[in-house]
Amino acid sequence: MEARNILQQICNKYQAEWEAEKLFEATPDDRKKYMVTFPYPYMNGKLHLGHLFTASKCDFAAGYHTIKGENVLFPFAFHVTGQPICGAAKKLENELKNKNNDKDIDIAQQINSQLIEKDIVVGQFRSKKSKAVSKASGKSQYDILKDLGIPEQEIPNFIDPYYWVDYFPPICKQDMMQFGGRIDWRRNFYTSDKNPCYDKFIRWQFNTLKRKGFIKFGERFTIWSPIDQQPCLDHDRASGEGVQSQEYTIVLTELLKNETNNAKIYDLVNENDKIYLPCATLRPETMCGQTNVWVKPDGEYYLYRIEENKVIVSGQHAGQNMAYQHQNNGKPIGETDVVCQILGQELINCLVKAPLTPLSQIPVLPLLTILMDKGTGVVTSVPSDAPDDYAAFMDIINNNDGVVEKYNIDINLVKNIEIIDIIEIPEIGVGAARKLCIERGVKSQHDKEKLKEIKDICYKQGFYEGIMIAGPFSGKKVQDCKILCRDLLIKEGLAYLYAEPESIIMSRSGCECVVALTEQWYLDYGEEVWKQKAQKALASLDTFSDEIRKQFERVLDWLKQWAVSRTFGLGTKIPWDEKYIIESLSDSTIYNAYYTIAHILQNDSLDASSCPIPQNLINDEFFDYIFDLTKICPDTLTPFKDLVEEMRASFLYFYPVNLRCSGKDLVNNHLTFFIYTHVAIWDDVTKWPLGIRANGHLLLNDEKMSKSSGNFLTAEEAIIKYTPDGVRFALADAGDAGDDANFKTETADQAILKITQLLKASQNLLDISENRDNTVTSDHVFQAQMFDAASKADCYFERCRFRDGMLACFGEMNKIRELYIQSCDYQNLKPIRKFSVQFLELQAKLISVVIPHTAEEIWQAQLKNPKSIMKSPIQDNLAELARSTSKYIKIYTSICASINRLKIRWQDSLKPKKGSKDIPQKPKKGVIYVATEFENWQAGVCDFLRDLEDGILEKSAAGLCRVHAMEKLGMEAKDSKRLMKFIADMIGLYKIEGADALVTKMPYDEKVTYLEYQFMIKSSLQLDVVEVYIIGEGPMPAEKCSAAAPGRPIIFFE
């Protein structure tokens, strides 16, 4: 606890200093600029650890580029537009009305009347009852707010959406300030029409997009919230973010009216009605091969009237979706016209007429694997090219498992049906499903693994390589026929388009979403020319990861039109159609540009209430000039020209964004929109983003963060418990890759101890250092190691690899410091002060990237520097310094390698002698003999092997070397055994150490160096005494030391 308190006091001290000095306020100057941004957090609650994780990547990048001497801008703002706040406010209002608490009801009514007086419009909220409401959250909104620490007497105020807007931003700002965020808070703002300047900025953005033709209007499929009666896009969802709509072709198979088997179904409808079994398919081009229709025997089906005399038989899932797609007999959107309900078994043996198939009529048969929540529950059967259809069809033909009797199938309707070949695939031929099922021994529809393998072949090769041999497009490539066939069927009234969500989507209002076909404004993402510009921007920006780049490429391939309009929530109204509000992902794409001027335009006010320019002058012409879409300043702005030019200059200086950090789940929407909108607004490529870094989700102690499970930390809780630098350390350690990262509370706890130990160790190094002129090898090794580690950390930080960077500048440099102190102690020397100061300055600057408070303490309190460490850039020649001193790294590496070899000899000395079981006593003393040079023949062998280069690894190398030694180096046959052993040893060492193994003379005095590092030899070999001699000096005869070589000493134990 003491260590935590000490560290917290240090953090408090420097945060106060930074704020007083306005250290993070960035203004254009002659330095290189660096702008980093983070998706402004949504203000429906407090920040949690996941927010801090992504924000920390921005902060660490800001810290790194600050120590590189750049002019860094890290702005921050608060997102309030969208549906969630209004949805939560409405939910709370309903809860309070339902509570048996007159006081709460009175307060709610009072606040409602205040909203009416203020003429606040947040869009229409249309509430519909839904049994799915409970799916969205197990807690009431009241309890959610209570759990956030909001006093109960204050909770009723939150039925006003704008109360949220005022309440949470100051809390969020306080959390980020306590975190030590390097943020220019002058530029903070919140979104929505409560901020008139930002509101006009968004209006300008959308007017510009519409003027350039990127926004269009029309009927299109969109994910829809039945409760809210408006599109439900990613930010409006409680679950299912990123899920798209799946479009099908509904092929209408007509239930034949005069067939006896069909009479019982026709008895359920009007005399003039026609009944259709609607088959939802992704492959309309295969309809010419239909042999039957499948239904689920125990499935619940409904007869829906979709036109006056047109009835379909479908599962409820599709029926509900169709009610939002004009297939509901003219009823209001979302209402179905249900005739009656039947079971699938009642449809079996009915006969239908199917489009394109050459068969005049086909039967309805049972299929157990049909999913009633996918499509209509009615499936067309094409057994020639669909393995599942073939297997199920043959099960009926062969009466496998007694299926005919079980489902009362009229076998006479089936037995004469011949499978229709419709596609020819190279190397497979026609009837691919039938052929492969027979070849691979499929026995029934229960052979799921085999059928899955065959399905992959038939579908992929059939679609991309196949040629149609039947139907109206015979002779064409299959992949070219899908759209042709779909359009033909629709034109002839035999099909229509239908869409449903790919998987379940729950809106924040608590209902399961559907797909609606509505007229709406949409961004025309995917339009070819626009898409190509976005691809060009992606190609030139840094994604820091091949995986993320490929994810962007995939999204750009599939992303299409995106609805921008809704009717409920906070936000900016569509300028030309004000009954709609712009949805929250679309109004948050280029606000990075707004950051560059926000402090001037809003005059340090969160809501622009202090704006120095009249609101009527803040219009499209104003933003066109500020953001460099025109070089001509409007005359109306002449009275404010100085301010306007200051804003324009700020934008031109700080833009484009150097780095955008976000979660990789936003690649599918926000981050791709970010690219699309930039290239749409600015034709000038110099305004396009330069870098995007996407991280995974943050786990907490190896598990998903969850409030319900208790595995959850708010930002405030984490900072209080582990201190700002403790949290920062653990966030950096959590991971940098695109995979999910893991914040360990144990790491955060240990970080406090490690940081306080670092502070003590740093002060100790200063205290024990002295001015000393004479240097020894270990001094130079220390300097070389510090430059090497610092250079590595520099490279890691530049690539946003903050964990690796900290391993280098914190973990590795701490070991380097302790090694230096030990080596000095053993030689009865003090560390050299100038080297110690150089080390501490380097380490402090590098660790300031992640733990700036600790770095400041070393820099100011210990090294006695008068100004912040962030005002003292690190030298830009670290790599050069590392290279220039690298020979000492090699010396140390050589020493370590020699010690490892000596340790092998030591381990051998502990083994029982041959023929004995007695374990020798551990030696107390080691006597090392150093060879200063090879014998002439050995040096010649090394030279020859070195000249072979890569050939040294060939099998013939040893033989070639032996011949060379015999012919050129004077070796004789009697020396052959010794020669071949030496050659084999050198080749073996080369495989481990590379060319360094073949050096014939060490570039340093081995004896002196081993004496300097005796402490390492003693520690590794557990010896009390170590002596070092050059061969010929010590008591051991030279001939007994013949195994020694330069860089490979020999040791004898006593």
Buried (B, 14 or more C-beta within 10 A) or exposed (E): EEBBEBBBEBBBBBBEEBEEEEBBEBEBEEEEBBBBBBBBBBBBBBBBBBBBBBBBBBBBBBBBBBBBBBBBBBBBBBBBBBBBBBBBBBBBBBBBEEBEEEEBBEBBBEBEEEBEEEEBEBBEBEEEEBEBBEBBBEEBBBEBBBEBEBEEEEBBBBBBBBBBBBBBBEBBBBBBBBBBBBBBBBBBBBBBBBBBBBBBBBBBBBBBBBEEEBBBEEEBBBBBBBBBBBBBBBBBBBBBBBBBBBBBBBBBBBBBBEBEBBEEBBEBBEEEBBBBBBBBBEBBBBBBBBBBBBBBBEBEBBBBBBBEEBBBBBBBBBBBBBBBBBBBBEEEBBEBBBBEEBBBBBBBBBBBBBBBBEBEBBBBBBBBEBEBEBBBBBBBBBBBBBBBBBBBBBBBEEEBEEBBEEBEBBEEBBEEBEBBBBBBBEEBEBBBBBBBBEEBEBEBBBBEEBBEBBBEBBBEBBBEBBBBEBBBBEEBEBEEBBEBBBEBBBEEEBBBEBBBBBEEBBBBBBBBBBBBBBEBBBBBBBBEEBBEBBBBBBEEBBBBBEEBBEBBEEBBEEBEBBBBBBBBBBBBBBBEEEEBBBBBBBBBBBBBBBBBBBBBBBBEBBBBEEBEBEEEBBBBBBBBBBBBBEEEBBEEBEEBEEBBBBBBBBBBBBBBBBBBBBBBBBBBBBBBBBBBBBBBBBEEEEBBBBBBBBBBBBBBEEEEBEBEEEBBBBBBBBBBBBBBBBBBBBBBBBBBBBEBBBBBBEBBBBBBEBBBEBBEBBBEBBEBBEEBEEEBBBBBBBBBBBBBBBBBBBBBBEBBBBBBBBBBBBEBBBEBBEBBBBBBEBBEBBBBBEBBBBBBBBBBBBBBBBBBBBBBBBBBBBBEBEEBBBBBBBBEEBBEBBBEBEEBBBBBEBBEBBBEBBBEBBEEBEEEEEEEEEEEEEBEEBBBBBBBEBEEBBBBBBBBBBEBEEEBEEEEBBEBBBEBBBEEBEBEEEBEEEBBEBBEBBBEBBEEBEEBBBBBEBEBBBBEBBBBBBBBBBEBBEBEEBBBBBBEEBEBEBEEBEBBBBBBBBBBBE
